[in-house]
Structures are given as C-alpha cells and as structure tokens.
Amino acid sequence: MSKPAPDRAAPKGEMVLLHGAFSGGWAMEGWAEVMRARGWNCHTPSLLHHDTPAHGRPHPDLGRTGLTDFADDIAHKIKALPEKPVIVGHSMGGLVAQMLAGRNLARAIVLLAPSPPWGVMPSTDFEVLSAVGMVATLGIFWDGPIHPVYRVARDHTLNRLPRDEARAVFARFVPESGRAVFEIMHSIWDIRRASRVEPWTVKCPVFAAAGSDDRVNSPRTVQRIASRYQDSGRSVFREYEGFSHWMLSEPGWEAIARDGADWLDTIGP
C-alpha cells in the first residue's frame, strides 16, 4: 500500500483504487491525485502478478490466476488498513470492487466502466461478438497469459485519447490473466462462477459510471450492474456523454472524478 499523502483537505478516510485488465496501479494515479486533494488517503495497489515490467515476461502463475485470487490479495491488504475503505474500481477492477463489497470490506464503491458479475448478460452485439472473437482468435486462452495488442487497445479502450497519449499508455500495459478474462467474458461457462456477487451482500452505497461510447462495457450493461444493488438504497448510475472505456484519463476525465468525490461527500461516514 502507498504512504499517506500530505493533508490538503479535512481527512475523510481510506480509499483503495483498483485498475483494470492489462494495466497496474499506475493507471489509477490521476484519480488518486484528485481524491487526495479532497482528503482521502489513497492506495493504488497492482492486482496480483500485475507488477511486472511493461510488455515484459509475465509471472509464471499469471495465466492461471483468477478473479478470486485478485480479490483475496486485495482483501488481505484492506484488512491491514486502519478502517474500512472506499473502493474505486475501473473495468475488471470494478468487478473486483463488487466482489470485495460483497465480503463487507467496502464503505462504498465507485465503479468506472465496471465489468459485470456472473448473471449480468451482455447487452450489445459487440459485447457478445467480443467474447466469441476471443476464442476464435486465441483458442484455449484461459490457462495462460494474454499479451496486449495495440490495435485492439487503440480501437476499443484508448480510442478517445490523442494518438501520442494512447501510445504512451499502451507502452505501460502488461500481460493479463487468461483465466480472469475467461471468468469475465465467458462467465456462463465458468462452472466455479468466480465472478458471482450476490446482490443482497452488497450493502454499501454504489456509484456506477459509464461512457456513452464505451463498447467494452456498454452503458446498458453498467446500468444493469447498478440496478442489482438498488436494495442498498444508495445505488447511483450516471452516463457520461462522449466518453469511452478509458475514462481514467480521457479528455475531461477530471469532471467524472469530481462527481465521484462529490457523491462520496453526500453518503456520510
């Protein structure tokens, strides 16, 4: 976990920010800086086996490391904190955030273009075809690492970034777990149901944000995720016009971060 930042606002508590697939804790630093300025003590850990050199040789166990392993590792870190944190998660990290909230380890969760848990079916043809395309392109990919491909990232994840920035972000990408990708994109075939989060176990407030132009996790899918947690009484869905999947640093991302921070101010301790 990272060290506390110098106070710039009244202290509000602990916050853990979780990155998505093919990235690391570095991806959440922009959001963490905004949240530190609002008084949060931020931690940006890398998910298990994601702290390898960019585009380097992956950890030998990465390909067989699943969502439950990611969640267990972050849960261990959370239990070392002085209090229950707010968890912010992007994409796959948003799914891990839901899993941790289901374990009663979150004060609130902020989900940025989150991946869906087991039981939330794809909402668009693109989401379905992407899952089919994974098998057609990679074959049996769920027992090894998947290496990032610039064309795919540029077309579907980094598509709203200026070209030079997209290349700089992609240069930091790392290989991803085939098992974790399978558990997300082919959850219907996952007999372990690793991504399952029972809605009634998430009792904390939920803020779910989607980009109107996100094809990876569409606004309709993110809205379905938010609606699962309506029983908490404090589930909010917001769609941001013109944003795509990498809402972490797309032009104007600061406004989304401020919205998240403002919402957290309304939920109380």
Secondary structure, DSSP 8 states (H G I E B T S, - for coil): -------SS---EEEEEE--TT--GGGGHHHHHHHHHTTEEEE----TT--S-TTS---TTGGG--HHHHHHHHHHHHHTSSS--EEEEETHHHHHHHHHHHTT--SEEEEES----TT----SHHHHHHHHHHHHHHSS-TTSEE---HHHHHHHTSTTS-HHHHHHHHTT---EEHHHHHHHHTGGG-TT-TT---GGG--S-EEEEEETT-SSS-HHHHHHHHHHTGGGS-EEEEEETT--S-TTTSTTHHHHHHHHHHHHHHH--
